[in-house]
Amino acid sequence: MRVIVIGLVFISNLGFGQQPELTDEQLNKSGAVRLVLADSSISIALDFAKSDMENGTPFLLLQGGISPVVYGTDRDFERKYKVYFHDYGCTGPNEKLSAAYNSWTFDYLTKKYGTKWIEEVRKDVIGLKDWKEKK
């Protein structure tokens, strides 16, 4: 019995499509965090988004209030689409920079998963409404 339990624990750690938790180091080095200190250049926001994609840590940026809102479906969405939500709370980067960063992520999700993700994503993701109108 002990071998079976160890085997099941080992197998469950292989992933099976589950997205790993972000480490503090990954988050701190991400473009999502560095965007707060960036100048107002859209190209820098796009560079950060591209870099995060290449590092396997793409984000969808949110602008919450004093207390971030987390929905029960957020983690399911993150696992399914291999993207992380990042809520800046009441302070964050310029909205145009966040929207540009997110537009890169929206294009990535559409290229990889089609349009199904749009029905499942949080509607308060910065720039989503404008991005959908342009498509």
KEGU-952684 format. One record per atom (N, C-alpha, C): residue number from 1; residue in three letters; atom name; x negated, y negated, z. Coordinates in steps of 0.05 Angstrom, whole numbers. Layout:
N
[NUM,'Ala','CA',[X,Y,Z]],
...
! end
This chain:
135
[1,'Met','N',[-16,24,0]],
[1,'Met','CA',[0,0,0]],
[1,'Met','C',[-17,-25,0]],
[2,'Arg','N',[-39,-24,15]],
[2,'Arg','CA',[-56,-48,17]],
[2,'Arg','C',[-68,-55,-11]],
[3,'Val','N',[-75,-36,-27]],
[3,'Val','CA',[-86,-41,-54]],
[3,'Val','C',[-65,-55,-71]],
[4,'Ile','N',[-41,-46,-69]],
[4,'Ile','CA',[-19,-58,-85]],
[4,'Ile','C',[-15,-87,-77]],
[5,'Val','N',[-15,-93,-52]],
[5,'Val','CA',[-11,-121,-43]],
[5,'Val','C',[-34,-138,-52]],
[6,'Ile','N',[-59,-129,-49]],
[6,'Ile','CA',[-82,-144,-58]],
[6,'Ile','C',[-80,-148,-89]],
[7,'Gly','N',[-72,-127,-103]],
[7,'Gly','CA',[-69,-130,-132]],
[7,'Gly','C',[-48,-150,-140]],
[8,'Leu','N',[-26,-151,-125]],
[8,'Leu','CA',[-5,-170,-131]],
[8,'Leu','C',[-14,-198,-126]],
[9,'Val','N',[-29,-202,-104]],
[9,'Val','CA',[-39,-229,-97]],
[9,'Val','C',[-59,-238,-119]],
[10,'Phe','N',[-76,-220,-128]],
[10,'Phe','CA',[-95,-226,-149]],
[10,'Phe','C',[-81,-233,-174]],
[11,'Ile','N',[-61,-217,-182]],
[11,'Ile','CA',[-46,-222,-207]],
[11,'Ile','C',[-31,-248,-205]],
[12,'Ser','N',[-19,-255,-182]],
[12,'Ser','CA',[-4,-280,-180]],
[12,'Ser','C',[-23,-304,-182]],
[13,'Asn','N',[-48,-301,-175]],
[13,'Asn','CA',[-67,-323,-177]],
[13,'Asn','C',[-77,-327,-205]],
[14,'Leu','N',[-71,-310,-223]],
[14,'Leu','CA',[-79,-313,-251]],
[14,'Leu','C',[-64,-336,-265]],
[15,'Gly','N',[-42,-344,-254]],
[15,'Gly','CA',[-28,-367,-266]],
[15,'Gly','C',[-1,-360,-278]],
[16,'Phe','N',[-1,-343,-298]],
[16,'Phe','CA',[24,-337,-312]],
[16,'Phe','C',[40,-362,-319]],
[17,'Gly','N',[26,-381,-330]],
[17,'Gly','CA',[39,-405,-340]],
[17,'Gly','C',[43,-427,-319]],
[18,'Gln','N',[35,-421,-294]],
[18,'Gln','CA',[39,-442,-274]],
[18,'Gln','C',[16,-461,-275]],
[19,'Gln','N',[22,-486,-271]],
[19,'Gln','CA',[3,-507,-272]],
[19,'Gln','C',[-11,-510,-245]],
[20,'Pro','N',[-37,-512,-244]],
[20,'Pro','CA',[-51,-515,-219]],
[20,'Pro','C',[-46,-542,-206]],
[21,'Glu','N',[-48,-543,-180]],
[21,'Glu','CA',[-46,-569,-166]],
[21,'Glu','C',[-69,-586,-173]],
[22,'Leu','N',[-64,-612,-175]],
[22,'Leu','CA',[-86,-631,-179]],
[22,'Leu','C',[-103,-633,-154]],
[23,'Thr','N',[-129,-635,-158]],
[23,'Thr','CA',[-146,-640,-135]],
[23,'Thr','C',[-148,-671,-132]],
[24,'Asp','N',[-157,-679,-108]],
[24,'Asp','CA',[-161,-708,-104]],
[24,'Asp','C',[-181,-719,-124]],
[25,'Glu','N',[-202,-704,-130]],
[25,'Glu','CA',[-222,-713,-149]],
[25,'Glu','C',[-210,-717,-177]],
[26,'Gln','N',[-194,-698,-186]],
[26,'Gln','CA',[-181,-700,-212]],
[26,'Gln','C',[-164,-725,-213]],
[27,'Leu','N',[-148,-729,-193]],
[27,'Leu','CA',[-130,-752,-192]],
[27,'Leu','C',[-146,-778,-192]],
[28,'Asn','N',[-167,-780,-175]],
[28,'Asn','CA',[-182,-804,-173]],
[28,'Asn','C',[-198,-811,-198]],
[29,'Lys','N',[-205,-791,-214]],
[29,'Lys','CA',[-220,-795,-239]],
[29,'Lys','C',[-201,-799,-263]],
[30,'Ser','N',[-175,-796,-259]],
[30,'Ser','CA',[-156,-797,-281]],
[30,'Ser','C',[-152,-825,-291]],
[31,'Gly','N',[-144,-827,-316]],
[31,'Gly','CA',[-137,-852,-328]],
[31,'Gly','C',[-113,-865,-315]],
[32,'Ala','N',[-95,-848,-304]],
[32,'Ala','CA',[-71,-858,-291]],
[32,'Ala','C',[-79,-876,-267]],
[33,'Val','N',[-99,-868,-252]],
[33,'Val','CA',[-108,-884,-230]],
[33,'Val','C',[-126,-908,-239]],
[34,'Arg','N',[-143,-903,-258]],
[34,'Arg','CA',[-161,-924,-268]],
[34,'Arg','C',[-146,-946,-282]],
[35,'Leu','N',[-122,-940,-292]],
[35,'Leu','CA',[-106,-959,-307]],
[35,'Leu','C',[-99,-984,-290]],
[36,'Val','N',[-96,-980,-264]],
[36,'Val','CA',[-89,-1002,-246]],
[36,'Val','C',[-110,-1024,-247]],
[37,'Leu','N',[-135,-1016,-251]],
[37,'Leu','CA',[-157,-1036,-251]],
[37,'Leu','C',[-165,-1045,-279]],
[38,'Ala','N',[-152,-1034,-299]],
[38,'Ala','CA',[-159,-1040,-327]],
[38,'Ala','C',[-151,-1069,-334]],
[39,'Asp','N',[-165,-1079,-354]],
[39,'Asp','CA',[-155,-1105,-365]],
[39,'Asp','C',[-130,-1100,-381]],
[40,'Ser','N',[-120,-1120,-393]],
[40,'Ser','CA',[-94,-1117,-407]],
[40,'Ser','C',[-96,-1106,-435]],
[41,'Ser','N',[-115,-1089,-440]],
[41,'Ser','CA',[-119,-1078,-467]],
[41,'Ser','C',[-104,-1052,-471]],
[42,'Ile','N',[-86,-1053,-491]],
[42,'Ile','CA',[-71,-1029,-497]],
[42,'Ile','C',[-89,-1006,-506]],
[43,'Ser','N',[-111,-1013,-520]],
[43,'Ser','CA',[-130,-992,-529]],
[43,'Ser','C',[-142,-978,-505]],
[44,'Ile','N',[-147,-991,-483]],
[44,'Ile','CA',[-159,-978,-460]],
[44,'Ile','C',[-138,-958,-448]],
[45,'Ala','N',[-113,-967,-447]],
[45,'Ala','CA',[-92,-949,-437]],
[45,'Ala','C',[-90,-924,-454]],
[46,'Leu','N',[-92,-927,-480]],
[46,'Leu','CA',[-91,-904,-498]],
[46,'Leu','C',[-116,-886,-495]],
[47,'Asp','N',[-139,-899,-491]],
[47,'Asp','CA',[-164,-883,-486]],
[47,'Asp','C',[-161,-867,-460]],
[48,'Phe','N',[-150,-879,-439]],
[48,'Phe','CA',[-146,-864,-414]],
[48,'Phe','C',[-127,-841,-418]],
[49,'Ala','N',[-106,-845,-433]],
[49,'Ala','CA',[-86,-823,-438]],
[49,'Ala','C',[-100,-801,-454]],
[50,'Lys','N',[-115,-808,-474]],
[50,'Lys','CA',[-129,-788,-490]],
[50,'Lys','C',[-149,-772,-473]],
[51,'Ser','N',[-164,-786,-457]],
[51,'Ser','CA',[-183,-773,-439]],
[51,'Ser','C',[-169,-754,-420]],
[52,'Asp','N',[-147,-762,-408]],
[52,'Asp','CA',[-132,-745,-390]],
[52,'Asp','C',[-122,-720,-404]],
[53,'Met','N',[-113,-723,-429]],
[53,'Met','CA',[-104,-700,-445]],
[53,'Met','C',[-127,-680,-448]],
[54,'Glu','N',[-150,-691,-456]],
[54,'Glu','CA',[-174,-674,-461]],
[54,'Glu','C',[-183,-660,-436]],
[55,'Asn','N',[-179,-673,-412]],
[55,'Asn','CA',[-187,-661,-387]],
[55,'Asn','C',[-165,-643,-375]],
[56,'Gly','N',[-143,-640,-389]],
[56,'Gly','CA',[-122,-622,-380]],
[56,'Gly','C',[-105,-634,-358]],
[57,'Thr','N',[-106,-661,-355]],
[57,'Thr','CA',[-90,-674,-334]],
[57,'Thr','C',[-73,-697,-345]],
[58,'Pro','N',[-56,-691,-364]],
[58,'Pro','CA',[-38,-712,-374]],
[58,'Pro','C',[-18,-721,-354]],
[59,'Phe','N',[-11,-746,-354]],
[59,'Phe','CA',[9,-757,-335]],
[59,'Phe','C',[32,-770,-349]],
[60,'Leu','N',[54,-772,-335]],
[60,'Leu','CA',[76,-789,-341]],
[60,'Leu','C',[78,-809,-318]],
[61,'Leu','N',[76,-834,-324]],
[61,'Leu','CA',[74,-855,-304]],
[61,'Leu','C',[102,-866,-296]],
[62,'Leu','N',[106,-870,-270]],
[62,'Leu','CA',[131,-880,-259]],
[62,'Leu','C',[125,-904,-242]],
[63,'Gln','N',[144,-923,-241]],
[63,'Gln','CA',[141,-946,-224]],
[63,'Gln','C',[164,-945,-204]],
[64,'Gly','N',[158,-935,-180]],
[64,'Gly','CA',[178,-932,-160]],
[64,'Gly','C',[180,-957,-143]],
[65,'Gly','N',[190,-953,-119]],
[65,'Gly','CA',[193,-976,-100]],
[65,'Gly','C',[175,-970,-76]],
[66,'Ile','N',[184,-979,-53]],
[66,'Ile','CA',[168,-976,-29]],
[66,'Ile','C',[164,-946,-23]],
[67,'Ser','N',[184,-930,-28]],
[67,'Ser','CA',[183,-902,-23]],
[67,'Ser','C',[187,-887,-50]],
[68,'Pro','N',[167,-872,-59]],
[68,'Pro','CA',[170,-857,-84]],
[68,'Pro','C',[193,-838,-83]],
[69,'Val','N',[207,-835,-106]],
[69,'Val','CA',[229,-816,-108]],
[69,'Val','C',[218,-791,-122]],
[70,'Val','N',[223,-768,-109]],
[70,'Val','CA',[215,-742,-121]],
[70,'Val','C',[240,-725,-123]],
[71,'Tyr','N',[246,-716,-147]],
[71,'Tyr','CA',[269,-699,-152]],
[71,'Tyr','C',[261,-669,-150]],
[72,'Gly','N',[280,-653,-143]],
[72,'Gly','CA',[274,-624,-141]],
[72,'Gly','C',[265,-612,-168]],
[73,'Thr','N',[272,-624,-190]],
[73,'Thr','CA',[265,-614,-216]],
[73,'Thr','C',[238,-623,-226]],
[74,'Asp','N',[226,-642,-212]],
[74,'Asp','CA',[200,-653,-221]],
[74,'Asp','C',[179,-632,-224]],
[75,'Arg','N',[176,-615,-204]],
[75,'Arg','CA',[155,-595,-204]],
[75,'Arg','C',[160,-574,-226]],
[76,'Asp','N',[185,-567,-231]],
[76,'Asp','CA',[192,-549,-252]],
[76,'Asp','C',[184,-561,-279]],
[77,'Phe','N',[190,-586,-283]],
[77,'Phe','CA',[183,-600,-308]],
[77,'Phe','C',[152,-600,-311]],
[78,'Glu','N',[138,-607,-290]],
[78,'Glu','CA',[108,-608,-291]],
[78,'Glu','C',[97,-580,-299]],
[79,'Arg','N',[107,-560,-287]],
[79,'Arg','CA',[97,-533,-294]],
[79,'Arg','C',[104,-525,-322]],
[80,'Lys','N',[128,-530,-330]],
[80,'Lys','CA',[137,-522,-357]],
[80,'Lys','C',[122,-536,-379]],
[81,'Tyr','N',[117,-562,-376]],
[81,'Tyr','CA',[106,-578,-397]],
[81,'Tyr','C',[76,-585,-392]],
[82,'Lys','N',[65,-575,-370]],
[82,'Lys','CA',[37,-580,-363]],
[82,'Lys','C',[29,-609,-364]],
[83,'Val','N',[44,-625,-349]],
[83,'Val','CA',[40,-653,-346]],
[83,'Val','C',[46,-660,-317]],
[84,'Tyr','N',[34,-682,-308]],
[84,'Tyr','CA',[39,-690,-280]],
[84,'Tyr','C',[53,-717,-279]],
[85,'Phe','N',[72,-720,-260]],
[85,'Phe','CA',[84,-746,-255]],
[85,'Phe','C',[65,-761,-236]],
[86,'His','N',[62,-787,-241]],
[86,'His','CA',[47,-804,-223]],
[86,'His','C',[64,-829,-217]],
[87,'Asp','N',[72,-832,-192]],
[87,'Asp','CA',[88,-855,-184]],
[87,'Asp','C',[71,-875,-170]],
[88,'Tyr','N',[69,-899,-180]],
[88,'Tyr','CA',[52,-920,-169]],
[88,'Tyr','C',[65,-932,-144]],
[89,'Gly','N',[90,-927,-138]],
[89,'Gly','CA',[103,-940,-116]],
[89,'Gly','C',[110,-968,-125]],
[90,'Cys','N',[108,-987,-107]],
[90,'Cys','CA',[117,-1014,-113]],
[90,'Cys','C',[96,-1031,-128]],
[91,'Thr','N',[71,-1021,-130]],
[91,'Thr','CA',[51,-1036,-145]],
[91,'Thr','C',[38,-1017,-165]],
[92,'Gly','N',[31,-1028,-187]],
[92,'Gly','CA',[19,-1011,-208]],
[92,'Gly','C',[8,-1029,-230]],
[93,'Pro','N',[-1,-1016,-251]],
[93,'Pro','CA',[-12,-1032,-274]],
[93,'Pro','C',[10,-1047,-288]],
[94,'Asn','N',[1,-1064,-306]],
[94,'Asn','CA',[19,-1078,-324]],
[94,'Asn','C',[37,-1058,-338]],
[95,'Glu','N',[63,-1065,-339]],
[95,'Glu','CA',[82,-1046,-351]],
[95,'Glu','C',[76,-1039,-380]],
[96,'Lys','N',[65,-1058,-395]],
[96,'Lys','CA',[58,-1052,-423]],
[96,'Lys','C',[36,-1031,-424]],
[97,'Leu','N',[17,-1032,-406]],
[97,'Leu','CA',[-5,-1012,-405]],
[97,'Leu','C',[7,-985,-398]],
[98,'Ser','N',[24,-984,-378]],
[98,'Ser','CA',[37,-958,-371]],
[98,'Ser','C',[53,-947,-393]],
[99,'Ala','N',[68,-964,-407]],
[99,'Ala','CA',[85,-955,-430]],
[99,'Ala','C',[67,-944,-452]],
[100,'Ala','N',[44,-958,-458]],
[100,'Ala','CA',[26,-948,-478]],
[100,'Ala','C',[14,-921,-471]],
[101,'Tyr','N',[6,-919,-446]],
[101,'Tyr','CA',[-5,-893,-436]],
[101,'Tyr','C',[16,-871,-440]],
[102,'Asn','N',[40,-877,-430]],
[102,'Asn','CA',[62,-857,-432]],
[102,'Asn','C',[69,-850,-461]],
[103,'Ser','N',[68,-870,-479]],
[103,'Ser','CA',[74,-864,-507]],
[103,'Ser','C',[56,-843,-518]],
[104,'Trp','N',[31,-844,-510]],
[104,'Trp','CA',[12,-823,-519]],
[104,'Trp','C',[21,-796,-508]],
[105,'Thr','N',[29,-795,-483]],
[105,'Thr','CA',[38,-770,-471]],
[105,'Thr','C',[64,-761,-484]],
[106,'Phe','N',[82,-779,-490]],
[106,'Phe','CA',[107,-772,-504]],
[106,'Phe','C',[101,-759,-531]],
[107,'Asp','N',[83,-771,-546]],
[107,'Asp','CA',[75,-760,-572]],
[107,'Asp','C',[63,-732,-569]],
[108,'Tyr','N',[46,-729,-549]],
[108,'Tyr','CA',[34,-703,-543]],
[108,'Tyr','C',[55,-682,-537]],
[109,'Leu','N',[74,-689,-519]],
[109,'Leu','CA',[95,-670,-512]],
[109,'Leu','C',[112,-662,-536]],
[110,'Thr','N',[118,-682,-553]],
[110,'Thr','CA',[134,-676,-577]],
[110,'Thr','C',[119,-658,-596]],
[111,'Lys','N',[94,-664,-600]],
[111,'Lys','CA',[77,-647,-618]],
[111,'Lys','C',[75,-619,-607]],
[112,'Lys','N',[72,-615,-581]],
[112,'Lys','CA',[68,-589,-570]],
[112,'Lys','C',[94,-574,-565]],
[113,'Tyr','N',[116,-588,-557]],
[113,'Tyr','CA',[140,-574,-548]],
[113,'Tyr','C',[165,-582,-564]],
[114,'Gly','N',[163,-599,-584]],
[114,'Gly','CA',[186,-608,-598]],
[114,'Gly','C',[200,-629,-582]],
[115,'Thr','N',[226,-632,-585]],
[115,'Thr','CA',[240,-654,-571]],
[115,'Thr','C',[256,-644,-546]],
[116,'Lys','N',[255,-619,-540]],
[116,'Lys','CA',[270,-608,-518]],
[116,'Lys','C',[262,-622,-491]],
[117,'Trp','N',[237,-629,-488]],
[117,'Trp','CA',[228,-642,-463]],
[117,'Trp','C',[243,-668,-457]],
[118,'Ile','N',[252,-682,-478]],
[118,'Ile','CA',[265,-708,-474]],
[118,'Ile','C',[291,-705,-458]],
[119,'Glu','N',[305,-683,-462]],
[119,'Glu','CA',[329,-678,-446]],
[119,'Glu','C',[324,-672,-417]],
[120,'Glu','N',[300,-662,-411]],
[120,'Glu','CA',[293,-653,-384]],
[120,'Glu','C',[276,-673,-368]],
[121,'Val','N',[264,-692,-381]],
[121,'Val','CA',[246,-710,-367]],
[121,'Val','C',[262,-731,-351]],
[122,'Arg','N',[250,-741,-330]],
[122,'Arg','CA',[262,-762,-314]],
[122,'Arg','C',[267,-786,-332]],
[123,'Lys','N',[290,-799,-329]],
[123,'Lys','CA',[297,-821,-347]],
[123,'Lys','C',[283,-847,-338]],
[124,'Asp','N',[270,-847,-315]],
[124,'Asp','CA',[257,-872,-305]],
[124,'Asp','C',[227,-872,-312]],
[125,'Val','N',[218,-855,-329]],
[125,'Val','CA',[190,-855,-338]],
[125,'Val','C',[186,-881,-354]],
[126,'Ile','N',[165,-896,-347]],
[126,'Ile','CA',[161,-922,-360]],
[126,'Ile','C',[158,-919,-390]],
[127,'Gly','N',[174,-935,-404]],
[127,'Gly','CA',[172,-937,-433]],
[127,'Gly','C',[187,-916,-449]],
[128,'Leu','N',[201,-897,-435]],
[128,'Leu','CA',[215,-876,-449]],
[128,'Leu','C',[237,-886,-467]],
[129,'Lys','N',[253,-904,-456]],
[129,'Lys','CA',[276,-914,-472]],
[129,'Lys','C',[266,-928,-498]],
[130,'Asp','N',[246,-945,-495]],
[130,'Asp','CA',[236,-959,-519]],
[130,'Asp','C',[223,-940,-539]],
[131,'Trp','N',[208,-920,-528]],
[131,'Trp','CA',[195,-900,-545]],
[131,'Trp','C',[216,-885,-561]],
[132,'Lys','N',[238,-877,-548]],
[132,'Lys','CA',[259,-862,-562]],
[132,'Lys','C',[272,-879,-583]],
[133,'Glu','N',[276,-904,-579]],
[133,'Glu','CA',[288,-922,-598]],
[133,'Glu','C',[271,-926,-623]],
[134,'Lys','N',[245,-924,-619]],
[134,'Lys','CA',[226,-928,-642]],
[134,'Lys','C',[224,-903,-658]],
[135,'Lys','N',[230,-880,-648]],
[135,'Lys','CA',[227,-854,-662]],
[135,'Lys','C',[250,-848,-679]],
! end
